[in-house]
Amino acid sequence: MNVLRRDEQTGDASVLIRMQAAHGYPAHRHVGIEEVFIIQGGYRDSSGERRAGEYFINDAGSAHHPVALAGEDCIMIAFAHGGIELLTDARRGDTVTGRKGETFVA
């Protein structure tokens, strides 16, 4: 993940994300809306599949655990208004707390 812009006061962040094919990004909740444009590949989450060329908005308060589709890395740009909050990792049973706009390496 490359942080392109981050506002410490508001938590807003613009990031370029690459997920390896068939690998996931940490489960998280959106503090504000998140605007996403998929450049290459795609991912799936509880709401379905998203593919290259799609622009969409994740609602404030929505949560998901995106996993890149098999066969091609997923590259996307995301604008997280207010940042994100990391959620429990169900596989390990631990909770990771995030701050508004917190960044991490997936």
N, C-alpha and C positions, 0 to 999 in steps of 0.2 A: 504494500500500500504506500502510495506517495501522497503526502499532504500538500495540496496546492495552496490552500489558504485556510487559516484558522483564526477565529476571533475569540480571544480569551474571555471577553466580557459576556458575549451572547452564547458562546458554545458553537456558533455556526462553523461548519467545516466543509471545504471542497476537497474531495479526495479522488485519486485515480487508483482503482483496485484491480488487481489481477488475481483470480482464483485458479489454481491448477485444475485441470479437467478432473471431474469426479471428487473434488475436495470441497470442503465447506468453509464458511466464514462464521465466526462466533455468533451465537444467538444473541439478539439485541432488540431493544425497544427504541423507537424514534421519539425523541422529546418533542420535536416539532415535525412539520412535514419533511419528507426526504424526496428530492427530485433525482431521478436516475435515468441515464441514457446508456444502453448497452452497445458497446463498440464492436465486440467480437464474441462469438460463442453464445452462452446463455446460462441460466441457472433455474433451479426449481426450488420452491418452498411450499408452505401450506396453502398458498393461494394459486398454485399452478406453475407453469413454465413461462419464462421471459426469454426472448431471443434477440440477437443482434439487430439493431435498427429500432428497437422499441424505446420509447420515452414514456415514463409513468411516474406517478406520485404515490408514495406510501404515506398514509394518513398519520397525523400526530397521535401518539399512543399505541400505534400498531407495532407488533413484534413479529419477528421471523428468524429463521435459521437457513439462509440460502446455501445451496450446494450446486457447484458448477456441473453442467451437463457433461457426460462422458464424451471423449473424442476431441475436445478442443478447449483450451484455456478460455475463461470468461474474463473479458476486460470491460470495465465500465467506469463511468465518471458519476459520482454522487455528490449532491449538495444537501448536507444534513443541517437543516435549520434547527438550532438549539442543541445539536449533537445527538449522541446515542447513549443508552445505558446498557451495559452488558448484563446478560441474564445467566441463570444457573446452567452449568454444563451437566446435563442429565447423565452423560456417560460416566462422569467421575463423581457426581453427586455433590460438587462444591459450588459455591456461589462466588461470582466475580462481580464486584461492585464497580460501576463506572461513574465518572463525572460527566457533566455536560461537555460535549466536544472532546472527550477523551479519545486518544488515538492509540492504536496497538498494532502489532504485526500479526497477521493471520497466518 
